Amino acid sequence: MRESLYKAVHVFYTFLPAYFANATPTIFGGGPPIDFNRNFTDGRRIFGENKTIRGFIAGLAFGTTVGIMEKEVLRGFLLSLGALVGDLAGAFIKRRAGLSPGAPLPILDQLDFIAGALILSSRFFTYDTVTIIFVIGITLILHVFTNLIAYFLKIKRKPW
């Protein structure tokens, strides 16, 4: 039991850069959109106004800083970059589906960033199946609670 708890805490600690990178743009975002208000070939915005240059840079900086503090610079950078790119991919898919920025799309909204983090970092780091399942499970739980907290603190306009 103690060993399982240690492993769970270690896995959560390892993925903190992705969580920080994903959360930071909500607090420090704003400014020009990362897609420069451009539309894709389908006539819809590429990502939407909620994905900003400042948010991306802040997310990458905060997530990478967490990785530096963990003494895992490369992993921290890759998890952060992967989380941000995964979130952008989720926004891209939602725009193609005709959903407006902020509109909910369950599962994609909760897991796009962690999928990006896992995919990008797995080019250099190996994760076993138990780790991946744990990260997905804890991410689903954390996403609900952190979004509710941000909504009640008026950091987010919608509780999802």
VENKAFEN-V307116 format. One record per residue. N is the residue number from 0. SS is DSSP state (hx for helix, st for strand, lp for the rest). OMEGA is omega in whole degrees, 0 to 359 (NA if undefined). D_FIRST is the distance of its C-alpha to the first C-alpha in Angstrom with 2 decimals. Layout:
n = (N:N)
ss = (SS:SS)
omega = (OMEGA:OMEGA)
d_first = (D_FIRST:D_FIRST)
//
This chain:
n = (0:1:2:3:4:5:6:7:8:9:10:11:12:13:14:15:16:17:18:19:20:21:22:23:24:25:26:27:28:29:30:31:32:33:34:35:36:37:38:39:40:41:42:43:44:45:46:47:48:49:50:51:52:53:54:55:56:57:58:59:60:61:62:63:64:65:66:67:68:69:70:71:72:73:74:75:76:77:78:79:80:81:82:83:84:85:86:87:88:89:90:91:92:93:94:95:96:97:98:99:100:101:102:103:104:105:106:107:108:109:110:111:112:113:114:115:116:117:118:119:120:121:122:123:124:125:126:127:128:129:130:131:132:133:134:135:136:137:138:139:140:141:142:143:144:145:146:147:148:149:150:151:152:153:154:155:156:157:158:159)
ss = (lp:hx:hx:hx:hx:hx:hx:hx:hx:hx:hx:hx:hx:hx:lp:hx:hx:hx:hx:hx:hx:hx:hx:hx:hx:hx:hx:hx:lp:lp:lp:lp:st:lp:lp:lp:lp:lp:st:lp:lp:lp:lp:lp:st:lp:lp:lp:lp:lp:lp:st:hx:hx:hx:hx:hx:hx:hx:hx:hx:hx:hx:hx:hx:hx:hx:hx:hx:lp:lp:lp:hx:hx:hx:hx:hx:hx:hx:hx:hx:hx:hx:hx:hx:hx:hx:hx:hx:hx:hx:hx:hx:hx:hx:hx:lp:lp:lp:lp:lp:lp:lp:lp:lp:lp:lp:hx:hx:hx:hx:hx:hx:hx:hx:hx:hx:hx:hx:hx:hx:lp:lp:lp:lp:lp:lp:lp:hx:hx:hx:hx:hx:hx:hx:hx:hx:hx:hx:hx:hx:hx:hx:hx:hx:hx:hx:hx:hx:hx:hx:hx:lp:lp:lp:lp:lp:lp:lp:lp)
omega = (181:179:178:178:178:180:180:179:179:180:178:179:181:185:178:178:179:180:178:179:181:184:187:181:178:183:187:181:182:180:184:178:183:178:179:180:181:177:175:181:179:179:179:177:180:180:182:186:181:179:188:178:181:179:180:181:179:178:179:180:181:180:179:177:176:177:177:179:177:184:178:188:182:180:179:178:182:177:180:180:179:179:181:178:176:178:176:178:177:178:179:179:180:178:179:179:179:179:179:177:181:178:183:170:186:184:178:180:184:191:182:183:182:175:178:179:179:183:183:183:182:174:183:183:182:177:178:184:180:179:181:179:179:181:178:181:181:179:178:180:181:183:180:184:182:178:177:179:179:179:181:176:180:174:177:180:182:185:177:NA)
d_first = (0.00:3.81:5.43:5.16:6.33:8.69:9.94:10.68:12.51:14.24:15.46:16.73:18.41:19.96:21.55:22.88:26.37:26.67:25.72:28.20:30.83:30.61:30.84:33.48:36.46:36.19:36.92:39.17:40.73:44.25:47.46:48.74:46.78:45.39:47.50:50.64:51.47:52.18:51.98:50.75:53.21:52.44:53.87:50.59:48.98:46.74:43.81:45.29:45.99:42.39:41.53:43.26:43.93:42.87:39.58:38.85:39.76:37.83:34.68:35.05:35.78:32.91:30.31:31.70:31.77:28.04:27.71:30.09:28.13:24.98:27.34:26.99:30.52:31.03:27.70:28.26:31.78:30.98:28.18:30.60:33.59:31.78:30.54:34.11:35.72:33.34:34.30:37.94:37.58:36.25:39.25:41.57:40.39:40.78:44.30:45.24:44.11:46.45:43.82:44.73:42.57:40.00:40.26:36.90:35.76:32.30:29.71:32.05:32.02:28.26:27.57:30.76:29.74:26.27:27.96:30.56:28.10:26.20:29.53:31.26:28.55:27.65:31.09:29.82:26.01:23.87:20.96:18.99:18.82:15.18:16.13:19.30:17.87:15.39:18.42:20.66:18.49:17.91:21.58:22.82:21.17:22.25:25.69:26.50:25.58:27.18:30.29:30.71:30.46:32.96:35.23:35.32:36.00:38.78:37.47:37.42:40.15:38.01:34.56:33.30)
//
